[in-house]
Every structure is written in structure tokens, then in C-alpha cells.
Amino acid sequence: MQQLARRWQRAGKAVVFVPTMGCLHRGHVRLMERARQLAGRKGRVVASVYVNPTQFGPNEDFARYPRDVQGDQRLCRAAGVDVFFAPGDGEMYPADFSTAVQEEKLAGGMEGAARPGHFRGVTTVVAKLFNAVLPTAAVFGAKDFQQAAVLRRMTRDLNFPVKIVVAPTVREADGLAMSSRNKYLSPAEREQATVLWRAIQRAQEAVARRPVAAAQLRRETARMISAQPGARLDYVEFFDPETLQPARSVKPGTQMALAVFVGRTRLIDNGKL
């Protein structure tokens, strides 16, 4: 991959990268379409599939995370991807691997607090993928809002010559954000899972009239989630979209993010209020 990328560099070709963990869906296709727009007809689009073990906690779903490499290849081919890159664990993490990348300002709250070590794994693997693919730009989805912010900071701080592009969240007709983990949901759980998007919409309606205390909105969101028999709130936060600092008073422009267990499946979503 790196040798190919160097040839592209010498030829002056734009290389746009879409890193994924596979089990691809229409949301990923949108990322690839955006990558093609950025690369142009003469550029190259690379999509990677790698289920990264270092971003999963010891009691998380690494072993059962959905995998479909052949289906992913077909989808990437249909989407016009030039190179499908699927490295193995031995290539990414040799037995004596002992180096990590860690962002220390934006990664502490929300997903970082709920999943200790998660972002250390994300930044490490993305840095490695950037060094393998040597992209001029990389496209990420807005559903993982904090992840995009952390990776943008890492890219800036470590002087990667990569433009970070964040594409809008792609939703099902009922508002559920597309996610590979949606495959885990039973029909009843799938219906309840729409509560994440409905909670964001309710918060948008509330702050459109007047600023609301974050503590009050947090309580209202928790009640809304708990009304679903199979749902359990992990966290809900209201924060500045640039600094990720928590907001005490929530108003239009504040960002909201939440994580909810629906059955055994942990889902995340976010939206601008």
C-alpha cells in the first residue's frame, strides 16, 4: 500500500482515504462518494477495512463485531473505490509493537470517559493508516463527532499533511443513524433505538424557544430514554462544538451527544441544537 501511495505521490495524484471497520452500509458509501468528489476523476480513492483491536475495551464487542470482507469489497467496487486496503493484525501490530499515539485534551470526556483507552487505540491506528496510505485528505462521518474532533487535532498537532473532511450523518427513514452495530438489534430493539434521534429533536425544540440549563435537559433526556423498556442511557452531554467543553446553558448552536444501550447494543448519536 505504501509503495503504491508513493508512486501516486510522485505522479502528483490526489489520494483521498476512507478508513472503516467494515460491515459497510449506505453511510459508508456516502463517505466514498464524498472522497471521489475530493479526489476528482484523476485522483485515487482508498477505502480500508480493519477491525482495530486496540480501540475495544476488554468487555466490549471486538470478537463479535460484524465482519463481511467479501461484501465490503463488492460495495467498494460498486462505489468506485480504486484500492480496497484490508491489512491484517500482524501487519498493523507486530508481536513486539510498543508505540501509541494519544491526544490529551479533547479525548477525555464522553466516549473517552465511557470507554477508557478507546481514543488511544483510534489515534494510533489512524496515524498508522495515514502513514500507509499517505493521503492528501481523509473522510470521516459526523456520527462519531468526538472522534472526528480528536483526529483533526491529532492531524494538526503531528503535522500530518492530510485534510480532515467530516461528512454528514446518514440516517434511516425513521431517523436512526446508520451504524454497523445496528445489525445487532432485534426488531423490537430496532424500534426503540429511534429514541436517540427523537431525544436530539426534542432538545432542539426546547432550546429553540429559550436557553435551557444543561442539567435540566440531561434529566429530561434520561427520562425519555428510560421510558423505553430495553434502553439505558450511558451518557448525554451538551458542549461547545469547537472546544468540546461542557455547556452549563444550552442554546442554539450547542452540540449534543449521547450514548444509549438498547438491549446489549451500545449506540451513539449527536446533533447541533
C-alpha positions as CSV (number, residue, x, y, z in Angstrom):
1,M,0.0,0.0,0.0
2,Q,2.7,2.4,0.9
3,Q,4.7,1.7,-2.2
4,L,1.6,2.3,-4.3
5,A,0.9,5.5,-2.5
6,R,4.4,6.8,-3.1
7,R,4.0,6.2,-6.8
8,W,0.8,8.2,-6.7
9,Q,2.6,11.0,-4.8
10,R,5.4,11.1,-7.5
11,A,2.7,11.3,-10.2
12,G,1.0,14.2,-8.4
13,K,-2.3,12.4,-7.8
14,A,-4.7,13.4,-5.1
15,V,-5.3,10.5,-2.7
16,V,-8.5,10.5,-0.6
17,F,-8.8,8.0,2.2
18,V,-11.9,6.5,3.8
19,P,-10.9,4.4,6.9
20,T,-13.6,2.0,8.2
21,M,-14.0,-1.1,10.4
22,G,-16.1,-2.8,7.7
23,C,-19.5,-4.3,7.6
24,L,-20.2,-1.4,5.2
25,H,-23.5,0.3,4.6
26,R,-25.1,3.2,2.8
27,G,-23.5,5.7,5.2
28,H,-20.0,4.4,4.2
29,V,-21.0,4.7,0.5
30,R,-21.7,8.4,1.1
31,L,-18.2,8.8,2.6
32,M,-16.7,7.2,-0.5
33,E,-18.8,9.4,-2.8
34,R,-17.5,12.4,-1.0
35,A,-14.0,11.1,-1.3
36,R,-14.4,10.8,-5.1
37,Q,-15.6,14.4,-5.3
38,L,-12.5,15.5,-3.4
39,A,-10.1,13.2,-5.5
40,G,-11.6,14.1,-8.8
41,R,-11.6,11.9,-11.9
42,K,-7.8,11.7,-12.0
43,G,-7.2,11.1,-8.2
44,R,-7.4,7.9,-6.2
45,V,-9.8,6.8,-3.5
46,V,-8.6,4.3,-1.0
47,A,-11.0,2.6,1.5
48,S,-9.6,0.5,4.3
49,V,-11.3,-2.2,6.4
50,Y,-9.7,-3.1,9.7
51,V,-11.4,-4.0,12.9
52,N,-8.9,-2.4,15.2
53,P,-8.5,-4.4,18.5
54,T,-6.8,-1.6,20.4
55,Q,-9.9,0.6,20.4
56,F,-12.0,-2.0,22.1
57,G,-12.2,-2.5,25.9
58,P,-11.8,-5.9,27.5
59,N,-15.6,-6.4,27.9
60,E,-16.6,-4.9,24.5
61,D,-17.7,-6.4,21.3
62,F,-14.5,-6.9,19.4
63,A,-14.9,-10.7,18.9
64,R,-18.5,-10.4,17.7
65,Y,-18.1,-7.1,15.7
66,P,-19.8,-7.8,12.4
67,R,-17.4,-8.7,9.6
68,D,-18.1,-9.2,5.9
69,V,-14.9,-8.6,3.9
70,Q,-16.2,-10.0,0.6
71,G,-19.4,-7.9,0.8
72,D,-17.3,-4.9,1.7
73,Q,-15.1,-5.5,-1.4
74,R,-18.2,-5.7,-3.6
75,L,-19.6,-2.5,-2.2
76,C,-16.4,-0.6,-2.6
77,R,-16.0,-1.7,-6.1
78,A,-19.6,-0.6,-6.9
79,A,-18.8,2.8,-5.2
80,G,-15.8,3.4,-7.5
81,V,-13.1,2.9,-4.9
82,D,-9.7,2.4,-6.5
83,V,-8.0,0.4,-3.8
84,F,-9.5,-1.7,-1.1
85,F,-7.0,-2.0,1.7
86,A,-7.5,-4.7,4.4
87,P,-4.4,-5.1,6.5
88,G,-4.0,-8.0,9.0
89,D,-3.3,-7.8,12.7
90,G,0.3,-9.0,12.1
91,E,1.0,-6.1,9.7
92,M,-0.6,-3.5,12.0
93,Y,0.6,-4.7,15.3
94,P,3.7,-6.9,15.3
95,A,4.3,-9.0,18.4
96,D,6.7,-6.5,19.9
97,F,4.7,-3.4,19.0
98,S,5.2,-0.8,21.8
99,T,4.3,2.7,20.5
100,A,1.0,4.6,20.8
101,V,-0.4,8.0,19.8
102,Q,-2.6,9.8,22.4
103,E,-4.5,13.1,22.2
104,E,-4.9,14.5,25.7
105,K,-7.3,17.4,25.6
106,L,-10.4,16.5,23.5
107,A,-10.4,12.8,24.2
108,G,-11.1,12.8,27.9
109,G,-14.9,13.2,28.2
110,M,-17.9,11.4,26.7
111,E,-16.6,8.4,24.7
112,G,-13.2,8.8,26.3
113,A,-14.6,8.6,29.8
114,A,-17.1,5.8,29.0
115,R,-14.5,3.7,27.1
116,P,-11.1,4.2,28.7
117,G,-8.3,3.7,26.2
118,H,-10.7,3.9,23.2
119,F,-9.3,7.0,21.6
120,R,-5.7,5.9,22.3
121,G,-6.5,3.0,20.0
122,V,-8.2,5.2,17.4
123,T,-5.5,7.8,17.1
124,T,-2.8,5.1,17.0
125,V,-4.4,3.1,14.2
126,V,-5.4,6.2,12.2
127,A,-1.8,7.5,12.4
128,K,-0.6,4.1,11.2
129,L,-3.1,4.1,8.3
130,F,-2.2,7.6,7.3
131,N,1.5,6.5,7.1
132,A,0.5,3.5,5.0
133,V,-1.9,5.3,2.6
134,L,-0.2,8.7,2.5
135,P,-3.5,10.5,1.7
136,T,-3.9,14.2,0.9
137,A,-7.4,14.1,2.5
138,A,-9.4,11.6,4.7
139,V,-13.2,11.5,5.1
140,F,-14.9,10.6,8.4
141,G,-18.6,10.6,9.4
142,A,-20.2,13.1,11.7
143,K,-21.9,10.4,13.7
144,D,-18.6,10.0,15.6
145,F,-18.4,13.7,16.4
146,Q,-15.8,13.5,19.2
147,Q,-13.7,11.0,17.1
148,A,-13.6,13.5,14.2
149,A,-12.5,16.3,16.6
150,V,-9.8,14.2,18.2
151,L,-8.5,13.1,14.8
152,R,-8.5,16.6,13.4
153,R,-6.4,17.7,16.5
154,M,-4.0,14.8,16.1
155,T,-3.5,15.6,12.4
156,R,-2.8,19.2,13.2
157,D,-0.6,18.5,16.2
158,L,1.6,15.9,14.5
159,N,1.8,17.8,11.2
160,F,0.2,15.1,9.0
161,P,-0.3,16.7,5.6
162,V,-3.8,15.5,5.5
163,K,-7.1,17.5,5.2
164,I,-9.8,16.0,7.5
165,V,-13.2,16.2,6.0
166,V,-16.3,15.3,8.0
167,A,-19.4,14.2,6.1
168,P,-22.9,14.5,7.5
169,T,-24.5,11.6,9.4
170,V,-26.7,9.3,7.1
171,R,-29.9,8.3,8.7
172,E,-32.6,5.7,8.1
173,A,-36.1,7.0,7.2
174,D,-37.1,7.0,10.9
175,G,-34.0,8.9,11.9
176,L,-31.8,6.2,13.3
177,A,-28.2,6.9,12.4
178,M,-26.7,4.2,10.2
179,S,-24.2,2.1,12.0
180,S,-22.7,-1.4,11.5
181,R,-23.8,-2.2,15.1
182,N,-27.5,-1.7,14.1
183,K,-27.2,-5.3,12.8
184,Y,-27.2,-6.5,16.5
185,L,-30.7,-5.1,17.1
186,S,-33.8,-7.3,17.3
187,P,-37.0,-5.9,15.6
188,A,-38.2,-4.6,19.0
189,E,-34.9,-3.1,19.8
190,R,-34.6,-1.5,16.4
191,E,-37.9,0.3,17.0
192,Q,-36.7,1.5,20.4
193,A,-33.4,2.7,19.0
194,T,-35.0,5.7,17.3
195,V,-35.2,7.2,20.8
196,L,-31.7,8.6,20.3
197,W,-32.7,10.8,17.4
198,R,-36.0,11.7,19.0
199,A,-34.1,12.9,22.1
200,I,-32.0,15.2,19.9
201,Q,-35.0,16.5,18.2
202,R,-36.8,17.2,21.5
203,A,-33.7,19.1,22.8
204,Q,-33.6,21.1,19.5
205,E,-37.3,22.1,20.1
206,A,-36.6,23.0,23.7
207,V,-33.7,25.3,23.1
208,A,-35.3,27.0,20.1
209,R,-37.6,28.8,22.4
210,R,-35.1,29.9,25.1
211,P,-31.8,28.8,26.7
212,V,-32.2,25.8,28.9
213,A,-30.0,24.6,31.8
214,A,-27.9,21.6,30.7
215,A,-28.8,19.8,34.0
216,Q,-32.5,20.1,33.2
217,L,-32.1,18.9,29.6
218,R,-30.0,16.0,30.9
219,R,-32.7,14.9,33.3
220,E,-35.4,15.2,30.6
221,T,-33.3,13.2,28.2
222,A,-32.7,10.5,30.8
223,R,-36.5,10.2,31.5
224,M,-37.2,9.9,27.7
225,I,-34.6,7.1,27.4
226,S,-35.8,5.2,30.4
227,A,-39.3,5.2,29.1
228,Q,-38.1,2.7,26.5
229,P,-38.2,-0.8,28.2
230,G,-35.0,-2.0,26.6
231,A,-33.0,1.2,26.7
232,R,-30.4,2.5,29.2
233,L,-28.6,5.8,29.0
234,D,-24.9,5.7,29.2
235,Y,-24.3,9.5,28.9
236,V,-25.7,12.6,27.4
237,E,-23.6,15.8,27.1
238,F,-24.1,19.3,25.8
239,F,-21.0,21.1,24.7
240,D,-19.2,23.6,22.5
241,P,-18.7,22.0,19.1
242,E,-15.2,23.5,18.7
243,T,-13.6,23.0,22.2
244,L,-15.9,20.1,23.4
245,Q,-16.1,22.0,26.7
246,P,-19.4,21.2,28.6
247,A,-22.1,23.9,28.4
248,R,-24.0,24.9,31.5
249,S,-26.7,26.7,29.5
250,V,-27.8,25.1,26.3
251,K,-28.9,27.3,23.3
252,P,-29.0,27.0,19.5
253,G,-25.5,26.1,18.3
254,T,-24.7,23.9,21.3
255,Q,-23.8,20.3,20.3
256,M,-25.5,17.4,21.9
257,A,-24.1,13.8,22.1
258,L,-25.4,10.7,23.7
259,A,-24.7,7.0,24.1
260,V,-27.5,4.6,24.8
261,F,-27.6,0.8,25.4
262,V,-30.6,-0.7,23.5
263,G,-30.6,-4.3,24.8
264,R,-26.9,-5.2,24.7
265,T,-26.1,-2.9,21.8
266,R,-24.4,0.4,22.5
267,L,-25.4,3.2,20.0
268,I,-24.2,6.8,19.8
269,D,-25.6,9.9,18.0
270,N,-25.2,13.6,18.1
271,G,-26.7,16.7,16.6
272,K,-26.4,20.5,16.7
273,L,-29.2,22.1,18.7
